[in-house]
Amino acid sequence: MPAAARRKPVVQGLGRADRSTLQDRIYDKLTNAIMSGLFVPGQPITIRGLAATLGTSPIPVREAIRRLTSERALEVLRNGSIAVPKMTRAKFEDLRRSRILIEGFATELAARNLTRSDIGKLEDECRKIDAAKLAGRRRDTLLHTKRFRFIIYEATRSETLVPIIESLWLQVGPLFNLVLADPAVAALSQNQRRAVRAFKRGDPKAARAWIERDIMEAGDRIIAALGHIA
C-alpha cells in the first residue's frame, strides 16, 4: 500500500492540529504579555531568546511574531531585528482618544450583562491590584489590571468590540510601565473601585465615566513620562 494511502486521515478536512495549536498558545502568551505591559517600548525581541524562554523551537515563535507584527504590536527594524515599537506623543494621544470612546462604550454596554459572579471577580482583582501596588510587585499590578478590564469588556458579549480593544491594548500595553514608574501612582487609584460600585448599584453611565477617567489620568502620566518625544 502506498505511504500516502496509509497516512489518509480518518476525518477528511480536519487537518493537523499540533503545530497550529502550539503556535496559537505562544501567540496568546505573547499577546497577553504585551497587553499587560511586560515588555517596554523599544525593547528588542529575538526569536531564539523567546523560544528558549518558552521552551519551544523557533518555528512557532516566528509565526507568532509574524502575526504580532501585522497587528502593529511588534515591528521589524531596518537591520531586520524585531522590537517593541517606540511611541510618539501624537500617536499615543490618538490611541487614548480611541480608547476613551471604545472602552467607555464597552463599559456601559457590559454593565447590563455583568453577573454577581463577575462583580465578585472585579472586586477580587481590585484587592489584588492594591496588594501588588503596596508590595511593589509591578508585574502583578499590570497583570491584575488587565484582568480587571477584560472581565468588563468580555461581558459586552461583542465579537466586534473585544478584538478592537485588544488591538488598542497591544499598542499601548508597553507604556503601562511608565505609569507604574511614576511616583504619583504610589497612592492607590480609586477609579476602578468606583466603577465597581457603579456596576453594583446599576449605574452604567457612572461606571463608564470612571473607566474613561482612569484612561485619561493614566494617559496624562504616560504623556508626562514620554517627555521630549514629539
VENRA-V362530 format. One line per field, one symbol per residue. psi: psi as a letter, one per 30 degrees, with the letter a starting at -180 (. if undefined). burial: + if it has 9 or more other ideal C-beta (glycine too) atoms within 8 Angstrom, else -. Layout:
psi=???
burial=???
This chain:
psi=kkeeefgkkejkfelkfeeeeeeeeeeeeeeeeefggfllkfkkkkeeeeeeefhalfefeeeeeeeeefggflkklegflklkklkleeeeeeeeeeeeeeeeeeeeeeeffkleeeeeeeeeeeeeeeeeeefgieeeeeeeeeeeefeeefffhkfeeeeeeeeeeeefefffeeeffkffgekkkfeeeeeeeeeeghieeeeeeeeeeeeeeeeeeeeeefcfk.
burial=------------------++-++--++-+++++++++-+-+-+-+-+--++--+-----++++++-+++--++++------++++-+++--++-++-+++-++++++++++-++---++-+++-++-+++-++----+-+++++++++++++++++----++-+++++++++++++++++-+--+-----++-+++-++---++-++++++++++++++-+++-++----
